[in-house]
Amino acid sequence: MNTKEINELATWTAAEIRRTVLQEGRLFDAAGEDIVREYVRACLIPWQHGEKISVELCAKIADEIFSRRQNETQTQAEVRNAMLILGSKFPAFVADNQRERDAEAAQIAATLPAIKA
């Protein structure tokens, strides 16, 4: 993923989270959506740089962003909850994605002819 793709995915994810929360009849303001967008982006960047993603890392990122930006939103509880839920699921998503990439790479490698020196 490049920077543009990370930004697009973060924007889409935050918008979908806000839409879902609003459909459930709860409040979630635009500032909260922006906070979640920053959080998603901040989780994706280390993953793309090969860092090990854990629940602890996601919680640390959430704490840093929320402590800095919590006064920007009127829906603090919903925003914080969205960040914690997303952070608890993100490491499993990363692990599944890496398994798929590894399997695809192994399959491609198996079909390539051997290189003779």
N, C-alpha and C positions, 0 to 999 in steps of 0.2 A: 504494500500500500504506500502510495506517496502522500504528501501533505494534503493535496487537494482531496484525495479519496478519504483520508482520515477526517477532514473537516466536513465533508458531505455526509459521511456515516454518522458522525457525532451530531450534526444538525438534524438528520432524519430521526435518529434514535431519541433525541430530546423531544422533538415534536410529537413522536408517537407516544412517548411516556405521558406527555402533557395531555394529549388527546384522550388517552385511556383513562387517566385520572379524572378529567372533566366529564367523560361519559358515565363514570361511576357516581357522578353528582357531587364530587368534591372539588374544592378550589385549587387552582394551580396557575399562578400568574406568569406573565411573559418573562419576568426577571428570573423566576424559578426555572423556567425552561432554559434560559441562558446559562444558569449555574450548572444544570445537568449537562448541557452541551459541553461546557468546559471540562466537566468531570469525565465524560466519555472520552473526549479528546486526550485528556491527561492520562487515562488508562491505556488508550490505544498506542500512544507514542512509545512508552517503554517496551511494550510487547513487540512492536515493529523493530525496535533496536535490539531484540534478542534477550531482553531481561526476563527473568523468571517472574511470572505473575502469580500472586497469592492473595488470599483474602486479606491478609495483614497489609500488604502493599496498597490494595484498593481502599482499605479503611483509612490508611494514613493519608492517601491522596484526598479522600472525601473529607477528612477532618481539616486538612489544610485549606481546601477550597471553601468549605462551609464556614469555617471560622473567619475567613477573610471576607466572605461575601454575604453572610447571613442577613445582614441589615438591608440588603437590596430587595428582598422579597417579603411579601406579606403572607406567604404560604410556607413558612419555614418548616413546619412539621411534615408536610407532604413532600417537599423537596428533599429533606434529609432522609425520609423514608425511601424515596425513589433511589437515591444515591446508595443507600445501604443494601437495598434489594439487588440493584444492578451489580454492586461490588461483590455480593455474595455469589452471584451466578457467573461473573466474568471469568474467573480462573478455570471453571469447568468448560466454558466456551472455548477458551484459549487451548486447553488440553485437547479437546475434541478436534479443533481446527488443526492443531499440530499433528495429531494422529492421521488425519486425512491427507495432509501434505506429505507426510513421511510415506504413507502407503502409495500415494500417487508417484512419488519420486522413485520408490522401489520398483513399481510396475514399469515405469519408463526405463529405468536402468536395466531391468531384466530383458527388455526388448532391443536394447542397443547392441550392436556388434562389439566384440572385444577389440581393443586398440592394440595393434602390434607395434612394438618399438623398433 
